[in-house]
Structures are given as structure tokens and as C-alpha cells.
Amino acid sequence: MLDLAVVGCGDVAFRTYLPGLAAFPDRFRVAACFDPVRERAERAAGLFPGAVAYTDYPALLAHPELGGIVNLTPAPLHREVSAAALDANLHVYSEKPRWPGWPTSGESCSSSRRR
């Protein structure tokens, strides 16, 4: 089973992604939730037994047994958030464009292949 962290616990997370992840407890375990607003991180983590709330992204990336992140941050933050997760050898799920600019997107693909 893959331990995931939800990164960005805003309205979209609560309306769509968190219920979706909760629907597949045999495939994913939400182990951690990150948001710069502590109350949102705690509210999201409270939906999943044993999940830990984080407001410090580097601390989240060091969470034991973490296998990947679901990047739900605003589009301008996707590059930084996804690149840091890839650098931590984590899987990254993101529906938004990775980030604007073909050369940067190519770099992200190369970065993920190296891992």
C-alpha cells in the first residue's frame, strides 16, 4: 500500500480529492496532509486515521514511509512543490500543468526519470 501526503488542503481537496482517496483504503493510505494554514492541514488529516498534519513542507517530505504526494497547490507553486518531492524520491500526482515553459517541463521529466 502506498502512503501518500496531500499537499494543499483547500476547497478542491475537501470537495474532490480527499473523498476520492478515502474511497480506496485498500490502495492508498493518506499518511500526512500539508497546508500553510494549520487548521486546514489538521482538518484534512483528521479525516484519515493516523494521518499527521504539517505546515512545514520540508518536514512533510521527511515523513517516515512516505511514498508520494498529491499536489493540490495553486499552479504557481507546482514547480517548487513537485521538484522538491521528486528530489526526495517521491512519486508525484498532479492534474494541473506541471509548470509553464517547455524547457522547465522537460527538466522535470528528466528529473523524474533519474529517480
Protein Blocks (a to p, Z undefined) as FASTA:
>chain_A
ZZdddehjafklmmmmmmmmmmmmmlbccfbdcdfblklmmmmmmmpghiacdfbfklmm
mpghiabdcdfbdfklmmmmmmmmmmnopacddfbdfbgcjklmmmmmmmmmmZZ
